[in-house]
């Protein structure tokens, strides 16, 4: 009777890691190696690497038919993570290693080189989190040890070579449980300081309000006025990630194309894709439904520099995630939902040459060129951006040795107090208040309501814009420590919302 070896591994489907049973059996017949169970082409290529690794380690490669089943069959399998359990399954099925019927279930992960080295694979953090939840141990590549220890300390063993795993399996040399000291979540190391930015008091005020309430921000100004510098200093104003938020960010990065860097654990994401990025790169997708930049910026900042230079279809794809905080990526062979609660910061020039309205510039753009340039950003997208602020050209006096404003560390303490107040009061930041919470926590007084109604009529604000003005006013009041929303708070919110309105909001040419 043929022996069926059964070992455990996990697939990766979006942010889930379903358990996969790797079944291996041998049969007589012509030499052939079958892998069944919906394997991707890269998984089918594993048979040559497994064969070479077994021979390099001095094991006998069985003659005849080798059948590997990856169950359940309806789950797509990809990557080289199944090669280590395949190799051990062949050794157990051929009698070169004894089965371990009484041992607790152990999950194995690793791609094999031709000489038997166990190489790292993607998505180990999610697999380790699910394995720990089921009470399973893991054997992972040594290069993935730090990643697995973030969520499964005491449940992980690391190996660098197939022979080490075989010796551990046979009881000849036990792989010790991995232990490592990980840096707790905290602010980014060596974050740039806001005092590096000269002048721009209005833009710095807008950046503080955006940080305090997690509001989206659009900066409009000529080249070299400091828009990118301001955006790069926003993460230094934000409070440290909680452990749960850090795990969310790490899990998304773990399944991304670039993978997860354990050294960056606990740092708020700051993503700044180039304006040539495609919709798939920004939102997510591809054959395996990978996360995009908006999901990699979850709990962090997505900075889009030169906003009108992005393809309009790419920008339009941001509208739903900005409202919902999630994105669903559907493909013929894969379906995944990723979180996307990011803070959008964008920068643009006022015209193609960048000097319209700049006293020190010489704009030569025609009205038609300006209209075409602004029309690259749709009105519905701009309506979803909470703050529109001008960043004018710096004057010579701004480079004097005078005061440069408060340091990022001082402002970060204010932001942390305001964020804590919001979480205690309503359970979320002001920018993500629901309509019901908006009615409860953002009710203006009589003068403020009259001012808001007047602004809606004169500035033609939409209903969405009105709600976002109230959220801005709530954040401004929180910064002042005021429980009520007054006319001054609404006035500043309207100014920040509608600054440079005629130049910022595009219209069809």
C-alpha positions as CSV (number, residue, x, y, z in Angstrom):
1,X,0.0,0.0,0.0
2,X,1.4,3.4,-1.0
3,X,2.4,5.8,1.7
4,X,0.7,9.2,1.6
5,X,2.8,11.9,3.3
6,X,0.9,14.9,4.6
7,X,2.5,18.2,5.5
8,X,1.1,21.7,6.1
9,X,1.7,25.0,4.5
10,X,-0.5,28.1,3.7
11,X,-1.5,29.9,0.5
12,X,-1.8,33.6,0.3
13,X,-5.0,35.1,-1.1
14,X,-5.2,38.8,-0.4
15,X,-4.8,39.3,3.3
16,X,-5.9,35.8,4.2
17,X,-3.7,32.7,4.5
18,X,-5.8,29.6,4.1
19,X,-4.2,26.3,5.3
20,X,-3.0,24.0,2.5
21,X,-2.3,20.3,2.9
22,X,0.7,19.1,0.9
23,X,0.0,15.4,0.1
24,X,2.7,13.4,-1.5
25,X,2.5,9.8,-2.8
26,X,4.7,7.5,-5.0
27,X,3.5,5.0,-7.6
28,X,5.1,2.7,-10.1
29,X,5.3,3.7,-13.8
30,X,7.3,6.0,-16.0
31,X,9.3,8.7,-14.1
32,X,7.1,11.7,-13.8
33,X,6.5,14.5,-11.2
34,X,2.9,15.7,-11.1
35,X,1.8,18.8,-9.1
36,X,-2.0,19.2,-8.9
37,X,-4.3,21.5,-6.9
38,X,-4.5,24.7,-9.0
39,X,-0.8,25.5,-9.0
40,X,0.6,28.6,-10.7
41,X,3.3,28.1,-13.4
42,X,6.0,29.0,-10.8
43,X,4.7,26.2,-8.6
44,X,4.9,23.7,-11.4
45,X,8.6,24.7,-11.9
46,X,9.2,23.6,-8.3
47,X,9.7,20.0,-9.3
48,X,13.1,20.6,-10.9
49,X,14.4,22.6,-7.9
50,X,13.1,20.0,-5.5
51,X,14.7,17.2,-7.5
52,X,18.1,19.0,-7.6
53,X,18.0,19.9,-3.9
54,X,17.3,16.3,-2.8
55,X,20.1,15.0,-4.9
56,X,22.5,17.7,-3.7
57,X,21.8,16.7,-0.1
58,X,22.6,13.1,-0.8
59,X,19.1,11.7,-0.7
60,X,17.7,9.2,-3.2
61,X,15.3,10.6,-5.8
62,X,12.5,8.1,-6.2
63,X,12.0,6.4,-9.5
64,X,8.5,6.2,-10.9
65,X,5.5,8.5,-10.5
66,X,5.6,11.3,-7.9
67,X,2.2,12.9,-7.3
68,X,1.9,16.1,-5.1
69,X,-1.6,17.3,-4.3
70,X,-2.1,20.8,-2.9
71,X,-5.5,20.7,-1.1
72,X,-8.0,22.3,-1.2
73,X,-7.9,22.4,-5.0
74,X,-10.1,25.5,-5.5
75,X,-7.6,27.8,-3.8
76,X,-4.9,29.2,-6.2
77,X,-1.3,28.5,-5.2
78,X,1.6,30.6,-6.2
79,X,5.2,31.2,-5.2
80,X,8.0,28.9,-4.1
81,X,6.7,28.5,-0.5
82,X,5.5,24.9,-1.1
83,X,8.9,23.5,-2.1
84,X,10.2,22.7,1.4
85,X,7.1,20.7,2.3
86,X,7.2,19.0,-1.1
87,X,10.8,17.9,-0.5
88,X,10.0,16.5,3.0
89,X,6.9,14.8,1.7
90,X,8.9,13.0,-1.0
91,X,11.4,11.8,1.7
92,X,8.6,10.6,4.0
93,X,6.7,8.9,1.2
94,X,9.9,7.1,0.0
95,X,10.8,5.9,3.5
96,X,13.9,8.0,3.8
97,X,12.3,10.0,6.7
98,X,9.9,8.6,9.2
99,X,6.5,10.2,9.6
100,X,5.6,12.0,12.8
101,X,2.0,11.0,13.6
102,X,2.0,12.1,17.2
103,X,3.8,15.5,16.8
104,X,1.9,18.8,16.8
105,X,1.1,20.1,13.4
106,X,4.1,22.0,12.0
107,X,3.8,24.3,9.0
108,X,6.8,24.5,6.6
109,X,7.7,27.4,4.2
110,X,10.6,27.9,1.9
111,X,11.9,28.0,-1.6
112,X,14.8,25.6,-2.3
113,X,17.9,26.4,-4.3
114,X,19.5,23.7,-6.4
115,X,22.0,22.9,-3.6
116,X,19.3,22.7,-0.9
117,X,19.5,26.2,0.6
118,X,16.1,27.4,2.1
119,X,15.4,30.8,0.5
120,X,13.0,33.4,1.8
121,X,9.4,33.7,0.5
122,X,6.8,36.5,0.5
123,X,3.8,36.8,2.9
124,X,5.3,35.0,5.9
125,X,3.9,37.5,8.4
126,X,0.3,36.7,7.5
127,X,1.0,33.0,7.4
128,X,2.7,33.2,10.9
129,X,-0.3,35.1,12.3
130,X,-2.8,32.6,11.1
131,X,-0.6,29.7,12.2
132,X,-0.3,31.1,15.7
133,X,-4.0,31.5,15.9
134,X,-4.4,27.8,15.1
135,X,-1.7,26.8,17.6
136,X,0.7,25.5,14.9
137,X,4.5,25.7,14.9
138,X,6.4,27.0,11.8
139,X,9.7,26.3,10.2
140,X,10.6,29.2,8.0
141,X,13.7,30.4,6.1
142,X,16.2,32.2,8.3
143,X,15.8,35.3,6.2
144,X,12.1,35.4,7.2
145,X,12.7,34.8,10.9
146,X,12.4,38.5,12.1
147,X,9.2,38.9,10.1
148,X,7.6,35.8,11.6
149,X,8.6,36.7,15.1
150,X,6.6,39.9,15.0
151,X,3.4,37.9,15.3
152,X,4.4,34.4,16.4
153,X,7.3,34.6,18.8
154,X,8.0,31.3,20.5
155,X,6.2,29.4,17.7
156,X,8.8,29.8,15.0
157,X,12.0,27.8,14.0
158,X,14.3,29.0,11.3
159,X,16.4,26.9,8.9
160,X,19.0,27.8,6.3
161,X,19.3,24.4,4.5
162,X,17.2,21.4,3.7
163,X,19.5,19.1,5.7
164,X,18.8,21.1,8.9
165,X,15.1,20.6,8.4
166,X,15.6,16.8,7.8
167,X,17.8,16.5,10.9
168,X,15.1,18.3,13.0
169,X,12.4,16.1,11.5
170,X,14.4,13.0,12.4
171,X,15.3,14.2,15.9
172,X,19.0,14.3,15.2
173,X,19.5,18.1,15.7
174,X,16.6,20.2,16.9
175,X,16.1,23.6,15.4
176,X,15.8,26.1,18.4
177,X,12.8,28.4,18.6
178,X,13.6,31.8,17.2
179,X,13.8,34.8,19.6
180,X,14.6,38.3,18.6
181,X,14.2,41.8,20.2
182,X,12.1,43.9,17.9
183,X,11.9,47.7,18.0
184,X,8.5,48.7,19.3
185,X,6.3,50.9,17.1
186,X,7.3,54.5,17.2
187,X,7.9,57.7,15.1
188,X,10.0,57.5,12.0
189,X,13.7,57.7,12.7
190,X,15.5,60.9,11.7
191,X,12.3,62.5,10.5
192,X,12.9,65.9,8.8
193,X,11.8,68.9,10.9
194,X,9.3,71.5,9.9
195,X,11.7,74.3,10.8
196,X,13.7,73.4,7.7
197,X,10.9,75.1,5.7
198,X,11.3,78.8,5.5
199,X,8.3,81.1,5.6
200,X,5.0,79.5,4.5
201,X,3.1,80.2,7.7
202,X,-0.3,79.6,6.1
203,X,0.8,76.3,4.6
204,X,2.3,75.2,7.9
205,X,-0.9,76.0,9.7
206,X,-2.8,74.0,7.1
207,X,-0.4,71.1,7.5
208,X,-0.9,71.2,11.3
209,X,-4.7,71.1,10.9
210,X,-4.4,68.3,8.3
211,X,-2.3,66.3,10.7
212,X,-4.6,66.9,13.7
213,X,-7.7,65.7,11.9
214,X,-6.2,63.3,9.2
215,X,-7.6,65.6,6.5
216,X,-6.5,65.5,2.9
217,X,-4.6,68.5,1.6
218,X,-3.9,70.1,-1.8
219,X,-1.0,72.5,-2.1
220,X,-0.9,74.9,-5.1
221,X,2.1,77.0,-5.9
222,X,5.0,77.7,-8.2
223,X,8.0,75.4,-8.5
224,X,10.5,75.5,-5.6
225,X,8.1,77.1,-3.1
226,X,8.4,74.2,-0.6
227,X,5.4,72.0,-1.4
228,X,7.3,68.7,-1.4
229,X,9.3,69.7,1.7
230,X,6.0,70.4,3.6
231,X,4.6,67.0,2.5
232,X,7.7,65.1,3.6
233,X,7.5,66.6,7.1
234,X,3.9,65.5,7.7
235,X,4.8,62.0,9.1
236,X,6.9,63.7,11.7
237,X,3.7,65.5,13.0
238,X,1.6,62.3,13.3
239,X,1.4,60.3,16.5
240,X,3.1,56.8,16.7
241,X,1.3,53.9,15.3
242,X,-0.4,51.6,17.8
243,X,0.7,48.0,17.8
244,X,-2.5,47.0,16.0
245,X,-2.0,49.6,13.3
246,X,1.6,48.6,12.9
247,X,0.6,45.0,12.3
248,X,-2.0,46.1,9.7
249,X,0.7,48.0,7.8
250,X,3.2,45.1,8.1
251,X,0.6,42.6,6.9
252,X,-0.1,44.6,3.7
253,X,3.6,45.2,3.0
254,X,4.2,41.4,3.5
255,X,2.1,40.5,0.5
256,X,3.2,43.4,-1.7
257,X,5.6,43.0,-4.5
258,X,8.5,44.6,-2.6
259,X,7.8,42.5,0.6
260,X,8.1,43.6,4.2
261,X,11.2,45.2,5.8
262,X,11.2,44.2,9.6
263,X,13.5,47.2,10.2
264,X,10.6,49.6,9.3
265,X,8.1,48.0,11.6
266,X,6.1,50.6,13.5
267,X,6.9,53.5,11.1
268,X,4.0,55.3,9.5
269,X,4.0,54.7,5.8
270,X,4.9,57.5,3.5
271,X,4.3,56.6,-0.2
272,X,5.2,58.9,-3.0
273,X,4.6,57.2,-6.4
274,X,5.9,58.8,-9.6
275,X,3.3,60.5,-11.8
276,X,3.7,57.8,-14.5
277,X,2.2,55.2,-12.1
278,X,-0.6,53.1,-13.6
279,X,-4.0,52.5,-12.0
280,X,-2.9,49.0,-11.0
281,X,0.2,50.3,-9.3
282,X,-1.8,53.0,-7.4
283,X,-5.0,51.1,-6.5
284,X,-3.8,47.5,-6.7
285,X,-4.4,44.6,-9.0
286,X,-2.5,42.4,-11.4
287,X,-2.9,38.7,-12.0
288,X,-2.6,38.0,-8.2
289,X,-4.5,41.1,-7.0
290,X,-1.6,42.7,-5.2
291,X,-2.1,45.7,-3.0
292,X,-1.4,49.1,-4.5
293,X,0.1,52.3,-3.2
294,X,-3.1,53.4,-1.5
295,X,-3.1,50.2,0.6
296,X,0.6,50.4,1.3
297,X,-0.1,53.9,2.6
298,X,-2.8,52.6,5.0
299,X,-2.6,54.5,8.4
300,X,0.0,56.7,6.7
301,X,0.5,59.4,4.0
302,X,0.1,59.1,0.2
303,X,1.8,62.0,-1.5
304,X,1.0,62.8,-5.1
305,X,3.4,65.4,-6.4
306,X,2.6,67.1,-9.7
307,X,-1.0,66.0,-9.4
308,X,-2.2,67.1,-12.9
309,X,0.6,65.0,-14.5
310,X,-1.0,61.8,-13.4
311,X,-3.3,60.0,-15.9
312,X,-6.8,61.2,-15.2
313,X,-8.2,57.7,-15.1
314,X,-5.6,56.9,-12.4
315,X,-6.7,59.8,-10.3
316,X,-10.4,59.0,-10.7
317,X,-9.7,55.6,-9.2
318,X,-9.0,57.3,-5.9
319,X,-12.5,58.7,-5.5
320,X,-14.1,55.6,-3.9
321,X,-11.2,54.6,-1.6
322,X,-11.0,58.2,-0.3
323,X,-14.6,57.9,0.9
324,X,-14.7,54.2,1.9
325,X,-11.2,53.6,3.3
326,X,-11.0,50.3,1.6
327,X,-10.5,49.0,-2.0
328,X,-11.7,45.8,-3.6
329,X,-9.5,44.3,-6.3
330,X,-11.3,41.8,-8.5
331,X,-9.7,39.7,-11.2
332,X,-10.8,36.6,-13.0
333,X,-8.6,34.3,-10.9
334,X,-8.4,36.4,-7.6
335,X,-10.5,38.7,-5.5
336,X,-9.1,40.6,-2.5
337,X,-10.2,43.5,-0.3
338,X,-7.5,45.7,1.1
339,X,-7.7,48.5,3.7
340,X,-6.9,52.0,2.3
341,X,-7.4,54.5,5.1
342,X,-4.7,56.8,3.9
343,X,-4.2,60.6,4.2
344,X,-3.8,62.1,0.7
345,X,-1.4,65.0,0.3
346,X,-1.2,66.5,-3.2
347,X,0.8,69.2,-4.9
348,X,0.4,71.0,-8.2
349,X,1.4,74.1,-10.1
350,X,-1.2,76.8,-10.9
351,X,-0.5,76.4,-14.7
352,X,1.7,74.4,-17.1
353,X,4.7,76.7,-16.6
354,X,4.0,77.1,-12.9
355,X,4.1,80.9,-12.7
356,X,0.5,82.1,-13.1
357,X,-0.2,84.7,-10.5
358,X,3.5,84.7,-9.4
359,X,4.8,88.3,-9.1
360,X,8.3,87.0,-9.7
361,X,7.5,84.8,-12.6
362,X,6.7,85.4,-16.2
363,X,3.7,83.2,-17.2
364,X,3.3,82.7,-20.9
365,X,0.5,80.1,-20.7
366,X,-2.6,80.9,-22.8
367,X,-6.1,80.7,-21.1
368,X,-6.8,77.5,-23.2
369,X,-3.6,75.9,-21.9
370,X,-4.4,76.8,-18.3
371,X,-8.0,75.4,-18.7
372,X,-6.7,72.2,-20.2
373,X,-4.1,71.8,-17.4
374,X,-6.7,72.3,-14.7
375,X,-9.2,70.0,-16.4
376,X,-6.8,67.0,-15.8
377,X,-8.2,67.0,-12.2
378,X,-11.9,66.5,-12.1
379,X,-14.3,68.5,-9.9
380,X,-15.5,65.4,-8.0
381,X,-11.9,64.5,-7.0
382,X,-11.1,68.0,-5.8
383,X,-14.4,68.1,-3.9
384,X,-13.0,65.2,-1.8
385,X,-9.9,67.1,-0.8
386,X,-10.5,68.9,2.5
387,X,-8.0,71.7,2.3
388,X,-6.8,73.7,-0.7
389,X,-3.9,76.0,0.3
390,X,-1.6,78.3,-1.7
391,X,2.2,78.0,-1.3
392,X,3.6,81.2,-2.8
393,X,7.1,81.9,-3.9
394,X,9.4,82.7,-1.0
395,X,10.7,86.3,-0.6
396,X,14.3,87.2,0.2
397,X,13.3,88.2,3.7
398,X,12.2,84.6,4.4
399,X,15.8,83.5,4.3
400,X,16.9,85.7,7.2
401,X,18.0,84.3,10.5
402,X,14.6,85.2,12.1
403,X,12.3,82.7,13.9
404,X,11.3,79.7,11.8
405,X,8.2,78.6,13.7
406,X,7.7,75.7,16.1
407,X,9.6,72.5,15.7
408,X,8.0,69.3,14.5
409,X,8.4,67.7,18.0
410,X,6.4,70.5,19.6
411,X,3.6,70.4,17.0
412,X,3.6,66.6,17.2
413,X,2.7,66.8,20.9
414,X,-0.3,69.1,20.0
415,X,-1.4,66.7,17.3
416,X,-1.1,63.7,19.6
417,X,-3.3,65.4,22.3
418,X,-5.9,66.3,19.6
419,X,-5.9,62.8,18.1
420,X,-6.3,61.3,21.6
421,X,-9.3,63.6,22.2
422,X,-11.0,62.6,19.0
423,X,-10.5,58.9,19.6
424,X,-11.9,59.2,23.2
425,X,-14.9,61.3,22.0
426,X,-15.9,59.6,18.8
427,X,-13.6,56.6,18.2
428,X,-12.0,58.0,15.0
429,X,-10.3,61.0,13.5
430,X,-12.5,64.0,12.4
431,X,-11.9,63.4,8.7
432,X,-13.6,60.0,8.9
433,X,-16.7,61.0,10.9
434,X,-19.9,59.4,9.7
435,X,-23.0,61.5,9.0
436,X,-24.5,60.5,12.3
437,X,-21.4,61.4,14.2
438,X,-21.1,64.7,12.3
439,X,-24.6,65.7,13.5
440,X,-23.6,64.8,17.1
441,X,-20.1,66.3,17.3
442,X,-19.9,69.0,14.7
443,X,-23.0,71.1,15.3
444,X,-22.1,74.8,14.9
445,X,-23.6,77.6,17.0
446,X,-26.1,80.0,15.4
447,X,-23.5,82.5,14.1
448,X,-21.3,79.8,12.7
449,X,-24.3,78.1,11.0
450,X,-25.3,81.4,9.4
451,X,-21.8,82.0,8.1
452,X,-21.7,78.4,6.7
453,X,-25.1,78.9,4.9
454,X,-23.8,82.2,3.4
455,X,-20.6,80.5,2.2
456,X,-22.6,77.7,0.6
457,X,-24.6,80.2,-1.5
458,X,-21.7,82.6,-2.5
459,X,-19.1,79.9,-3.1
460,X,-21.5,77.3,-4.6
461,X,-20.3,74.6,-2.1
462,X,-21.7,71.1,-2.6
463,X,-23.3,69.1,0.2
464,X,-20.1,67.1,0.5
465,X,-18.0,70.3,0.8
466,X,-20.3,71.5,3.5
467,X,-19.8,68.4,5.5
468,X,-16.0,68.6,5.1
469,X,-16.0,72.2,6.2
470,X,-17.7,71.2,9.4
471,X,-15.1,68.5,9.9
472,X,-12.3,71.0,9.4
473,X,-14.0,73.4,11.8
474,X,-14.2,70.6,14.4
475,X,-10.5,70.0,14.1
476,X,-9.7,73.7,14.4
477,X,-11.8,73.9,17.5
478,X,-10.1,70.8,19.0
479,X,-6.7,72.5,18.4
480,X,-7.9,75.4,20.5
481,X,-9.4,73.2,23.1
482,X,-12.9,74.4,22.5
483,X,-15.9,72.0,22.8
484,X,-18.2,74.2,20.6
485,X,-17.7,75.3,16.9
486,X,-17.9,79.0,16.6
487,X,-18.0,81.4,13.6
488,X,-14.2,81.9,13.7
489,X,-13.6,78.1,13.4
490,X,-16.0,77.9,10.4
491,X,-14.5,81.0,8.8
492,X,-11.0,79.6,8.9
493,X,-12.3,76.2,7.6
494,X,-14.1,77.9,4.7
495,X,-10.9,79.9,3.9
496,X,-8.8,76.7,3.9
497,X,-11.4,74.9,1.9
498,X,-11.9,77.6,-0.7
499,X,-8.5,79.3,-1.0
500,X,-7.6,79.8,-4.6
501,X,-10.9,78.3,-5.5
502,X,-11.2,79.7,-9.0
503,X,-7.7,78.4,-9.9
504,X,-7.9,75.1,-8.1
505,X,-11.3,73.8,-9.2
506,X,-11.2,72.8,-12.8
507,X,-13.9,73.2,-15.4
508,X,-14.2,71.5,-18.8
509,X,-12.6,73.6,-21.5
